[in-house]
Amino acid sequence: MRAVRYHQYGGVENLVVDEVPEPHPGPGEVRIRVAAAGVNPVDWKVRSGAVRDFLPLELPAIPGRDAAGVVDEIGPDVSGVDLGDRVFGLGGVTGATAEFAVLSAWAPAPDEWDDAQAAGAGLASVTAIGGLNPLGPLHGRTLLVEGGAGGVGSAAVEIAVARGATVIATASERNHAYLASLGAAPTTYGPGLAERVARLAPNGVDVALDTAASGSLADLVAIVGEPGRVSTVADHAGAASLGVHLANAENNPAYLAEAAELGREGRYTPQIERTFPFAETADAHTYVERGHVRGKVTISL
């Protein structure tokens, strides 16, 4: 099969298209013929070697953690899925940017999503749900999302609105109309956040989710009043020092199923800024590495 790989840590110039053996699913896994794969910040961080101390790789490696496609091989001890089913989900830290990929967590892809949307939903939705769940029930409460325009932030806004929250979200001014389209009251990040939020929520903010690791975690704690009402999916150091909830992305099929159900109901539509062809995977990585992506970037096969 064709796969994008890198044979050494470094920049996008190391990404090449290789012919490699097809993978096969083990117990509790399925293989899909990939229609589209997601590109996430973790992909370039892993590829560059920046996180090799706690996410070491056996090189060469295929980038990509989430993908969508049609099931074409089913491993042992798997039930509830058939050959030919269209699914989206997650595999390991690597492996998705290829003609075939193995998933360890998946859910049926809603007909309402195209392949790019399904591919972009996997990591974003499980990370968003993992960050929201420690905050408790959201119905009737006000949530502040720091970094609402990115892949995880966009998913968190939509899912929180679907759960009945009033959502305030931060982003640069160019993304304010976008945040409003997702159902959030937009504001800018940075100094003066507490005052701006107070004008939008005069009765206060109940809980906060940080998806940006922009150094604002202490401000979020001050805004909501206590660390137990703040969650982060991005600021590991801040979470440890301040005592807020730290949520790491989980290959959790229940989270994927929740996202899919919201998709079928029209209450969660993965936001895709741009889709690149398979041969331009290096350009997709460059685009994501620059930052400030609105929603997700995906690769079409």
N, C-alpha and C positions, 0 to 999 in steps of 0.2 A: 504494500500500500504506500501511497504518498503521505509524508508527514513533514511538518516543519520541525527542525531540530537545531539545537546549538550544541557544539562539541566542546566549548569552553565558556567560562563565565566572561561576561563583558557586554559590549554594546550591541545594537541591532544588526551591525554588520556580520555578526556571528550566526544570524538566523539563515538557514538554508533549507531547501526542499530536498529531502532524501527519499529513497526507496527503502523501506524497513519492513521487517516481518509483522504480520497482523497480530494484534493482541487478542487474548481469549479470556473470557470471564472466569473468575474463580467462584467459590461458594458465596452466595448472597449478592452476586453481581450480574449485570447484563452488558452486552456489547451493542452499540448502536452504529449504524451507518450515519456518519455525521452530516447534517445539513448545514449547520452553522455552529460556531464556537464563540464563546465570550472572550473578551480581552479585559483583564482587570489589573489594577495597580500592582497586586501581588505578583503578577506574571513578570513584569520587568524587574521588580525588586529581586525575585528569585534568579532570573536570568543574569542580572548584573553581578550576582554574588554578594549583594549587600546584606542578605539575611542568611548567608550560608552557615553561620554558627548555630542557628536553631532550626533551619530548614535545609539541611545538606542534601545534595543530589548525587545520583550516579549518572555521570555524563557519558555519552550525549543524552540530552533530555528533550522531550516534546513539550512546548509551553501550553498552558491552558488548563483550567480547572473545571469549567462548566461548558456544556454543549447540549444541543438538541438534535434529534434525528429519529430514525426508525429502528426498533429493536430487531436485530438479525441473529443474535445468539444469546442463549440464556444459560447461566451457570447453575450448578447444583444448589439445592435448598432455596430456590426462588419460586414464589407463587404470585398469582395476581397480575401477571403480565404475560402477553403472548407475542410471538413473532409477528412483526408487522405493526405493532403498536407504536404510535408516535409519542415520544416522551421527551422530557427535559430533565437535567439533573447534574450531578457532580461526580467526579472521580477523585483521583489523588491530587496532589499539588500540581502535577504536570500530566500531560497526556491527551489533551482535548483537541489540539489543532492538528488533526489528522483525518484521513478518510474513515477510519474506525476508531472508536474510543470506548473504554470500559467505564461504566458508571457503578458506583456503590450506593447511591441514593438517587431516586428518580420519582417522577409522578407523570401521569398522562398530561400531555400538553393541550391546553384548551384550543378548540377550533378558532376561537376569537383571536389568537396570537399567530402571527406569521413566524417563520423559522428564526428570524433575527430576534424577535421579541422573546421567543421561548428560550433561545440560547442565552440571552441577556438576563433572564430571570433567576437562574439558579443561585449563583453566589450572592447576588444582591438581595434576593428575598430571604434566604436563610440567615444572612447577616443582619438584615433589618429586623426580622422577627426575633432573632436571638437577642438583639439589643432592646427591643420593646418589651419582651415578656417579663424581665425582672422588675419593670415599673408597675406591674399590676394591671387591673382592668382600666381601660382608657375611656370608656363611655362616660360622657359628661365632664371630662377633665380637660385641662389645657396642657398641651405638650409643646415644648420648644425643641426643635431639631436644628442642631448646629451643623451646617453643611448640607442643606436640603436639596441642592441641585445635582449632586453627584449620583453615581449609580446606586449606592446604598441609601443615601439621603432621599432620593426620589422615591425609592420603594418604601422607605419608612413613612414618608408623608402620606402616600396613597393608602398604605395598610392601616396607619393610625386613623386617618379619616374614615376608612371603612369600619374601624372598630368604634367609631363614635366620638373621637377626640376632636377638640378644637385645636388646630395646629398653627403654630407660628414657626417659620423656618428662615434661616439666614442664608444669604448668597450675595454675590456681587449684584449691583443694580441691573446689569444686563439680563440677569436671570429672574428678576422679580415677576414679570408677566408669566414666565414659565411656572414658577412656584404657585402663583395664583391659579393657573390652569389645573394644577394638581389638587387644589383645595386648601392651600395654606395661605396665611397672611404673611407676606414677605417683609423682611427687614435686612439691613446690612449687618455684617459681622464686624468685630473689632471694638475699639474703645467706645464707651457710651452704650454698650449693648443693653445693660440693665435699664437705662432710661428709655431707650427706644421700645423695649419689650413692655415696660410699664404703661406706655401710651397705648399699646395694642391690647394689653390685658390688664386693665385697671384693677381687676379682682385677683390678680396674681397668677403665677404659673405653677401648676401642680408637679410636673415632672419634666425631665429634659433628657435628650439623647444626643450624644456627640458622635458624629461620623467623620469629623474632619481632622482631629488631632492638631488643631490650630493654636493650642496653648490657652484655650478659653475655659478649661474644665473648672478651675477655681471660680470663675465668674458664674458658670452654670450652677454650681453648688450654692453660691450666694443668692442667685435669683430664685431658686426653688426652696432654699432654706436648710437643706440637709443633704449629705452625700448619698444617703440611702434612696433618694428620689432622682438620682442621676445615673445614667448608664453610658458607657462608651464602647465603641467597637474598634477604636483606633488608637487611643492614647494609653498604652500599657503603663508607662512610667507614671503618668498622672493618676491613673486609677489606683496604683499601689500606694502613692503618697497621700492621696485624699480620701481613700476608702470608698470610692464609687464602684458600682457594678462594672465589671469587665466582661464583655461577651465576645468570645471567639467564634468564627464561622464554623458551624457543624454540618456534616453531611447527614441532615435530618430529614427523612422522607415525610414526616408529619408536617414540617414547615413548608416543604415543597407542595404538599397536597393542599395546605391552606392557601398558599399563593395561587395555585391552579384554580381552586374553587372561586376565589375572588376574581380571577381572570374570567371565568365562565359567567360570573355575575356582572361583569363590566365594571368592577370596582377597583381592579388593579391591572393596568396596562403598562408593561415594561417600556420604559422610555429609551429609544435608541437614537443617539445623535448621528451615528454614521456606521455604515457597513462596508468593509473592504473585501475584495476578492482574496481567495486563498494565496495567490501568488504575491500579494502585497501585504503579507503579514508583518514584515519589518516596518512598513509604513504605519500599520495599525498600532504597533508597539510604540513607535515614535510619537504618534498622535496622543496616546494615553499618557506616555511619560512626560509630556509637556504639562499635563495637568489641566484643570478647569474644564473637564469634559462634562457636558450636560447629559445626565443619564448614562447610557452604556455605549461602548463600541463593540462591534461584533465582526466576525469573519465568515464569509459565505463560501461553502464548498460546492 
